[in-house]
Amino acid sequence: MTTVRLPQHPQGCEGCTGDAADFDLRMALQPIVNATTRELFAQEALVRGPNREPASDILALVNDGNRYRFDQACRTTAVRLAARLDVKCFLSINFMPNAVYEPERCLRSTVETAASVGFPLERIIFEFTESERVVDVGFLRFIVEHYHSRGLRIAVDDFGAGYSGLNLLAELQPDFLKLDMGLCRRIDRDRSRRVIVHHIAQMCRELEIRPIAEGIETRDEVRCLQDLGLELFQGYYFARPAFEAQADLAFDA
């Protein structure tokens, strides 16, 4: 049996709560769509300030002393908004792997919030970005395995733009792989990108991972990616993020 050493939280369990005292958070929702079935697949919750300030303004306030509370506040705020808006699809929530020090305790506020507002836990996807340097991949695998055991799904965001690439994918076995917009943008006019995405899509099929194309802005990008076998898309072509609302979708591809 492999022993996993849990990171030590400098403030103890009482510091890891869903209290948003350090942050005045809001969320915008951006759809992930299935272009084949022309249906809404998921809503991704994107952090915003109370006056629609961008995520960068809020993230600038995050430091080692409040990272845990920020991560918890984002989770619970997203779940409450999804319940208030009666979101019927998956809800994708970004989380910070380096802010989780013990998976079950850090998941507790999410579970309790989902139960209190009536949002099904099995419709939550936890999404982490490959562009965040992971301090301990073994511990991240431990987190993913625990979340899977609770019926939650995991997505790797910005794949192709981060630190670990295929090694991280092999270690984690996520449910979804979000292809970085740098791979998808203008793919209809770039043979190199088409070849790379073709092989990523084939790899995903063999690993039973569903790929999601990010940053889609044109009809030609959608059609090219569909020809490569992708069904799930996110980007301004379909809808921009809607502040504390569900956006209207455009399906004219």
C-alpha positions as CSV (number, residue, x, y, z in Angstrom):
1,M,0.0,0.0,0.0
2,T,1.3,3.4,-0.9
3,T,1.4,6.0,1.9
4,V,0.5,9.5,0.9
5,R,1.8,12.3,3.0
6,L,-0.8,15.0,3.4
7,P,0.4,18.6,3.1
8,Q,0.2,20.6,6.3
9,H,-2.2,23.5,6.3
10,P,-0.6,26.4,8.2
11,Q,-3.9,27.5,9.7
12,G,-5.4,24.1,10.5
13,C,-8.9,22.9,9.5
14,E,-10.5,26.0,10.7
15,G,-8.7,28.0,8.0
16,C,-10.2,25.9,5.2
17,T,-13.8,26.9,5.1
18,G,-16.3,28.2,2.6
19,D,-16.2,31.7,4.3
20,A,-15.7,34.3,1.6
21,A,-14.7,37.0,4.1
22,D,-11.5,37.7,2.2
23,F,-13.2,37.9,-1.1
24,D,-16.4,39.4,-2.5
25,L,-17.0,36.7,-5.1
26,R,-19.5,36.4,-8.0
27,M,-19.6,33.9,-10.9
28,A,-20.1,34.0,-14.6
29,L,-21.3,30.9,-16.4
30,Q,-19.9,29.9,-19.8
31,P,-21.5,26.9,-21.6
32,I,-19.8,23.8,-22.9
33,V,-21.9,22.5,-25.7
34,N,-22.3,19.2,-27.6
35,A,-22.3,20.4,-31.2
36,T,-23.3,17.0,-32.5
37,T,-26.5,16.7,-30.4
38,R,-26.9,20.5,-30.3
39,E,-27.4,20.4,-26.5
40,L,-26.0,22.1,-23.5
41,F,-23.5,19.8,-21.8
42,A,-22.1,21.8,-18.9
43,Q,-21.7,25.3,-17.4
44,E,-18.3,26.4,-16.3
45,A,-18.3,28.7,-13.3
46,L,-15.8,31.5,-13.8
47,V,-14.9,33.8,-10.9
48,R,-15.7,37.5,-11.1
49,G,-15.8,40.5,-8.8
50,P,-19.1,42.0,-7.5
51,N,-19.0,44.6,-10.2
52,R,-18.1,42.2,-12.9
53,E,-14.4,42.6,-12.4
54,P,-12.4,40.0,-14.3
55,A,-10.9,36.9,-12.7
56,S,-7.4,38.4,-12.8
57,D,-8.4,41.1,-10.4
58,I,-9.7,38.6,-7.9
59,L,-6.8,36.2,-8.4
60,A,-4.4,39.0,-7.6
61,L,-5.8,38.9,-4.0
62,V,-4.9,35.3,-3.5
63,N,-1.9,34.4,-1.5
64,D,-0.6,31.5,0.6
65,G,-2.5,32.7,3.6
66,N,-5.9,32.8,2.0
67,R,-5.6,30.3,-0.9
68,Y,-7.6,27.6,0.9
69,R,-10.5,29.9,1.8
70,F,-10.5,31.3,-1.7
71,D,-10.7,27.8,-3.2
72,Q,-13.6,26.8,-0.9
73,A,-15.5,30.1,-1.4
74,C,-15.3,29.6,-5.2
75,R,-16.7,26.1,-4.9
76,T,-19.7,26.9,-2.7
77,T,-20.5,30.2,-4.6
78,A,-20.6,28.2,-7.9
79,V,-22.9,25.5,-6.4
80,R,-25.3,28.0,-4.9
81,L,-25.5,30.0,-8.2
82,A,-26.1,26.8,-10.2
83,A,-28.9,25.8,-7.9
84,R,-30.5,29.3,-7.9
85,L,-30.4,29.3,-11.7
86,D,-31.8,25.7,-11.9
87,V,-28.8,24.5,-14.0
88,K,-29.8,21.0,-15.3
89,C,-26.5,20.0,-16.9
90,F,-23.0,19.5,-15.4
91,L,-21.4,22.2,-13.4
92,S,-17.7,22.6,-13.9
93,I,-15.8,24.3,-11.0
94,N,-12.1,25.3,-11.2
95,F,-10.1,24.2,-8.2
96,M,-6.5,24.8,-7.1
97,P,-4.7,21.4,-6.5
98,N,-2.2,23.2,-4.3
99,A,-5.0,24.5,-2.1
100,V,-6.2,21.0,-1.1
101,Y,-4.5,19.6,1.9
102,E,-6.9,16.7,2.8
103,P,-9.4,15.8,0.1
104,E,-12.4,14.7,2.3
105,R,-12.1,17.7,4.6
106,C,-11.7,20.1,1.7
107,L,-14.6,18.5,-0.1
108,R,-16.9,18.8,2.9
109,S,-18.2,22.3,2.3
110,T,-18.9,21.5,-1.3
111,V,-20.9,18.4,-0.3
112,E,-22.8,20.2,2.4
113,T,-23.6,23.1,0.2
114,A,-24.8,20.9,-2.7
115,A,-27.0,19.0,-0.2
116,S,-28.4,22.2,1.3
117,V,-29.4,23.7,-2.1
118,G,-30.4,20.4,-3.7
119,F,-27.7,20.3,-6.4
120,P,-26.7,16.7,-7.3
121,L,-23.1,16.0,-6.4
122,E,-22.8,13.7,-9.4
123,R,-23.3,16.6,-11.8
124,I,-20.1,18.4,-10.6
125,I,-16.9,18.4,-12.6
126,F,-13.8,19.7,-10.8
127,E,-11.5,21.3,-13.3
128,F,-7.8,22.1,-12.7
129,T,-5.5,23.8,-15.1
130,E,-2.4,22.1,-16.4
131,S,-0.7,25.5,-16.5
132,E,-0.6,25.5,-12.6
133,R,2.6,23.9,-11.5
134,V,1.7,20.9,-9.4
135,V,3.9,20.5,-6.3
136,D,3.2,16.8,-5.8
137,V,1.7,14.8,-8.7
138,G,1.3,11.7,-6.4
139,F,-0.8,13.8,-4.0
140,L,-2.8,15.2,-7.0
141,R,-3.5,11.6,-8.1
142,F,-4.7,10.9,-4.5
143,I,-7.1,13.8,-4.8
144,V,-8.4,12.7,-8.1
145,E,-9.0,9.1,-6.9
146,H,-10.8,10.3,-3.9
147,Y,-13.1,12.7,-5.9
148,H,-13.8,9.8,-8.3
149,S,-14.8,7.6,-5.3
150,R,-17.4,10.3,-4.4
151,G,-18.9,10.3,-7.9
152,L,-17.3,13.5,-9.0
153,R,-15.7,14.0,-12.4
154,I,-12.3,15.5,-13.2
155,A,-11.2,17.7,-16.1
156,V,-7.7,18.8,-17.0
157,D,-7.9,22.4,-18.4
158,D,-5.6,24.1,-20.9
159,F,-4.0,20.8,-22.1
160,G,-1.1,21.6,-24.3
161,A,-0.1,24.8,-22.6
162,G,1.2,23.6,-19.2
163,Y,4.0,22.0,-17.3
164,S,3.5,18.2,-17.3
165,G,1.6,17.2,-20.5
166,L,1.4,13.6,-21.2
167,N,3.0,12.5,-17.9
168,L,0.3,14.2,-15.9
169,L,-2.4,12.7,-18.1
170,A,-1.0,9.2,-17.6
171,E,-0.9,9.7,-13.8
172,L,-4.4,11.1,-13.4
173,Q,-6.8,9.4,-15.8
174,P,-9.2,12.3,-15.9
175,D,-12.7,12.2,-17.3
176,F,-12.3,15.2,-19.6
177,L,-9.4,16.9,-21.4
178,K,-9.9,20.5,-22.4
179,L,-7.6,21.3,-25.3
180,D,-6.0,24.7,-24.9
181,M,-7.3,27.4,-27.2
182,G,-3.8,27.7,-28.7
183,L,-4.2,24.3,-30.3
184,C,-7.8,25.0,-31.5
185,R,-7.5,28.5,-32.8
186,R,-7.4,28.7,-36.6
187,I,-7.0,24.9,-36.7
188,D,-8.9,24.8,-40.0
189,R,-5.9,26.7,-41.6
190,D,-3.1,25.0,-39.8
191,R,-2.0,21.4,-40.7
192,S,0.3,21.1,-37.8
193,R,-2.5,21.8,-35.3
194,R,-4.8,19.4,-37.1
195,V,-2.2,16.6,-36.9
196,I,-1.6,17.2,-33.2
197,V,-5.3,17.3,-32.3
198,H,-6.0,14.3,-34.4
199,H,-3.6,12.2,-32.3
200,I,-4.8,13.7,-29.0
201,A,-8.4,12.8,-30.0
202,Q,-7.3,9.2,-30.9
203,M,-5.4,9.0,-27.5
204,C,-8.5,10.2,-25.7
205,R,-10.7,7.6,-27.4
206,E,-8.3,4.8,-26.3
207,L,-8.1,6.1,-22.7
208,E,-11.9,6.7,-22.6
209,I,-11.4,10.4,-21.9
210,R,-13.8,13.0,-23.5
211,P,-11.9,15.9,-25.2
212,I,-13.3,19.4,-25.1
213,A,-12.1,22.1,-27.5
214,E,-11.7,25.5,-25.9
215,G,-11.6,29.0,-27.3
216,I,-13.7,28.3,-30.4
217,E,-14.5,31.4,-32.3
218,T,-15.5,30.4,-35.9
219,R,-17.7,27.9,-37.7
220,D,-14.8,26.6,-39.6
221,E,-13.0,25.7,-36.4
222,V,-16.0,23.8,-35.2
223,R,-16.4,21.8,-38.5
224,C,-12.7,21.0,-38.6
225,L,-12.7,19.7,-35.0
226,Q,-15.8,17.7,-35.6
227,D,-14.1,16.1,-38.6
228,L,-11.3,15.1,-36.1
229,G,-13.9,13.5,-33.9
230,L,-14.6,16.1,-31.2
231,E,-18.2,16.8,-30.0
232,L,-17.7,19.1,-27.0
233,F,-16.9,22.8,-27.5
234,Q,-16.6,26.0,-25.5
235,G,-15.9,29.5,-26.8
236,Y,-17.3,32.8,-27.9
237,Y,-18.7,31.2,-31.1
238,F,-21.4,29.6,-29.0
239,A,-21.7,32.0,-26.0
240,R,-19.7,34.4,-24.0
241,P,-19.7,34.1,-20.2
242,A,-22.9,35.4,-18.6
243,F,-22.6,37.2,-15.3
244,E,-24.7,35.3,-12.7
245,A,-26.9,34.0,-15.5
246,Q,-27.1,31.2,-18.1
247,A,-26.2,32.5,-21.6
248,D,-28.3,32.0,-24.7
249,L,-26.7,29.5,-27.1
250,A,-26.0,29.8,-30.8
251,F,-26.2,26.6,-32.9
252,D,-25.7,27.6,-36.5
253,A,-22.6,25.5,-37.2
